Amino acid sequence: MWLSLTRRAALVCVAHLVFSGQLSATEVAQDTAANTGTNHRVYIEDMQFSPAKLQVRFGDTITWINNDFIPHTATAVDKSWNSKNLAKGEEFSLIVSDNTVLDYYCFYHPNMIAKIEILN
C-alpha cells in the first residue's frame, strides 16, 4: 500500500508539471516509462474524439493526438486539466489519478464531448 501511495504521489507531481507548462508531453512519456500502467490513445479526427468513451485504470496514461486539420483541446469539464491548443499532429498526455475529472470536451468546439471511465 505504501508503494502505491508513493507511486500515486509521483504521478500527481508529473501531471502538475505538465499542466503548469514545466514539462512537455514528450517528457511525460520519458518520465513515466517506469509506469506499469497502460498507454491509451485518443484520436481527434472529423470533429470528434475517438474513442468517445475510454475505459482506464489508475496509473494509466492517456494521449490525445490531433489528426484534424484545425486546432482542438481536450479540457476537463471543470477545467482541472487542459491540453491547451493542439494543432494538427500535436499531442497531449495525462496520467489518470483518483482526482482525474472524467468528462471532457474541446474548448473550441463544445459539442465535441467524451468520457473517461475508471475500471476497478
C-alpha positions, 0 to 999 in steps of 0.5 A: 500500500505504501508503494502505491501511495508513493507511486500515486504521489509521483504521478500527481507531481508529473501531471502538475508539471505538465499542466503548469507548462514545466514539462512537455508531453514528450517528457511525460512519456520519458518520465513515466516509462517506469509506469506499469500502467497502460498507454491509451490513445485518443484520436481527434479526427472529423470533429470528434474524439475517438474513442468517445468513451475510454475505459482506464485504470489508475496509473494509466496514461492517456494521449490525445493526438490531433489528426484534424486539420484545425486546432482542438483541446481536450479540457476537463469539464471543470477545467482541472486539466487542459491540453491547451491548443493542439494543432494538427499532429500535436499531442497531449498526455495525462496520467489518470489519478483518483482526482482525474475529472472524467468528462471532457470536451474541446474548448473550441468546439463544445459539442465535441464531448467524451468520457473517461471511465475508471475500471476497478 
